[in-house]
Amino acid sequence: LDLGNPPRPRRVRFAFSEVMSGSSRRRPGLRAATALVLPLALGLGFVNFSTPSTSPVTRRTEIDATQYIPLKVASFAMGALRPFFQVQASVQAGRYDKWEVRKEIEEEIKSAPVVIYTYDWSPFSSEAKKVLDAMGADYREVSLGAEWFLASPQQAAKRAELGNLYGRTSMPHVFIGGRSVGGLMEGDPGLVPLQETGELSDSLKQAGALPDDGLFGFFLYSGDHRP
């Protein structure tokens, strides 16, 4: 059996174009066969044929990668609207004491190993908290309202100033050890990207949000700031 001469892509594209255009008259069974085989071939592209891993960590990482695809797409789309939301946040906030709001933000981001600004109705915020909860991280949540259009004047001012300081008005906004890492899917570099590269656990331990594995790790653990 000669496996060294697979069908040329040109012939595959030709046959597929015939099926899609309905111009194939000499191949009456081609349309039916393609209707069955094509969805199967496309579906197989999403199946992992490797041997299932017995490691819970590896299995969780694979599930997370698939789970976050819709949110990654939505996050990319929302990123295109960032300039609009930056202007909108300033307009919505109106006049406020910039230095007073900045002082409050600085105090908040230093008040716990991890601080996360959220919207109550935001699926991105909910997912970010799930990531931190799954890690067992100690964090403090600061709600800026149900959504941006329902924010109080004080919440709107805080959102606008977060935009001025860090260039992002979308929620969630996550701080680890007083440093902005961005949102759920993007930022500097973002919560999920940190998780996918394996850096999230180390970042949380260094900030005191997780007990360190070292000899004095338990004593460096900050405690629980969640209500």
N, C-alpha and C positions, 0 to 999 in steps of 0.2 A: 504493500500500500504506500503510495507516494504522497507524503504530506508536505512536500517542499514547494508545491505550486498551488497556493490558495487562489480562489477566484479573484480576479482583478477588481479593485474598487470601482473602476469605470463601468464594468458590467453591472455591479450592484446598484450604482446610482441610476443607470439606465433603466434597469428593471423596476426600481422603486418609482422612478418618474413615470413609467408607463402605468403603474398601478394607480398612482395618485391622480394622473390625468385621465385615466380611463381609456387610453389609446391602445391597450394591448388586446388585440382580437385573436391572435394566434395562441394565446396562453389562457384559456378559459378558467383554469384552476388557480392561476397565479394570484388573483385578488383574494380568494378565500384563504389560500395558504399564507399569504402575507398578513392577513388580518389576524391569523392565529399566532404566527411566529414572531411578528414584530413586537407586539406588547410583551411577549415572554422575554425576548432578547433585551428590551429596554428594562424590564423589571429585574433581570439578572444582574444588571449593573449596580443595583443597590443591595445585593445580597453578599454577605461575607462568607466565603467558602472555607476560610481558615479554621483550624481546629479551635473550638471554644476554649478560652482561657479559664483556668481555675482560680485566677487571681481576682478578688473582688474589685481591686483598684482599677485593673485593666478593663474589666467589664463595665464598670461605672463610667470610665472615660469614653468608651465606645458609644454607650447609650447617650451620654451628654452631647457628644458631637452631632448626633442625629437630632436630638431634642432641640438644640439651639438653632437649627437651620432657619425655621420661620422667623425667629426673633432677629437673627443676623440680617435677613433680607429686609425686615421692617426697619431695623436700625439703620441700614444703609440708605433706605428711602428717606427716613427722618433726617439723616445727616445733610441731605440736600437742602433742607429747609432751615438749617441752623442760622444763616444770616437773617432770615425773616424773624425767627424767634428771638434773636439777640435784640433787634430793634423793638419788637413787640413787648419784650420784657421791660425795657426802659420806659416805654410809653405807658404800660399798665402800672408800673410802680409810681410814676409821677415824681413829685418832689419828696425827698426824704434826706435824713441826716446820714450822708455817706460814711462818715467816720464812725458814727455810732453803730451802724449796721455792720461795718467791717470788724469792729471790735467784738461784736456779738458772735460773728462767724468764727473769728480767730479763737475765741474762748470755747466755742462748741467743738471745733475740730481737734482741740487739745484735751477735751473732757473725757475721751475714751480712746482705747487703742484703735478702734475702727468707728468711724462716724459715717452714717449714710443718710443723705437727704433724699426724701421720697415724696411721691404723690400717692395718696391712699388708693386711687383707682388705677394706677399705672401697672400694666402687666410686667413691664421691665423692672419696676421697683419690687414687685412681688417676687419675681424670679431672682433678683439680686439677693434678697433676704433669704430665699431658699438655699442659695449657694452658700451663704455664710452660716446658716443654720446647719446645713449638712456637714460643714467643716467643724461645727461646734465652736465657732468663733464668738468672742465677746465683742459686742458692738452696741452702739447707741444709734437709735433712729430719730431723725428730726423731720417731722412731716411739714411740707409746705402746702398743705391743703389737699382736697380730693383730686383736683387737677389744676392746671395753670389758670384756667378761666374762672375758677372758683376760689382763688387765693385771696386771703385778706390783704389789706394794704401792707401790713408788716411782712407777711409771707412773700408778697410780690416784690417788695424792696429787697428782701434777702436773696430772692431768685435773681433779680437784676444785678445785684452786687456780686453774686457768685459768677455771673456771666462776665462782669468787668474784671474780676480777679483771675479767673481760670478759663475764660473763653467758652463756657458751656452753660446754657440755661435749662437743658433737659435734665430730667430725673430718671433714674437715680444718679446721684453724684457721690462717689465713694472716696473716703479718705482713710488711708492706712498709715498709722504712725504719724499723723499730721500731714501726710503727703497725698495730693490728689492723684488717684489712679484712673479717674474718669468714670464712665458709666458701666453698664452691664456688658455691652459688646465692643465698645470702642472707647478711646480716650488715651490714657498714658500708662499702660496700654489698654486698660479696661479689665473688669473683674474676670470675665470668662477667658479672655486671652491669657491672663495670669494663671488661671486654673489649667488651661490646656497645655501650657508650657511647663507645668509643675512648679511654678514659682510662688503660687498663692500661699501654700502652707508655710514656706520659709518666711514670706513677708509677714504673715500673721503672727508667727512665732517671734520674729524680731521686734514686732510692735507690742508684744505682750498680750495679743488677743487669743493665743493658744499656748498651752503649756509646752515649754521647750523639752526636748528629749535629754538634755544635758543634766548634770548632777544637781544644779540649782534651778532647773527649769520651773519646778512647781512654785518656788518662792518668787520668781520673776513674773508669774502669771498674774494678770491684773485683777481678775475677778469677773463679776457679771454685771454689766451696766444695763442689761435689758430689763424692762419693768416686769 
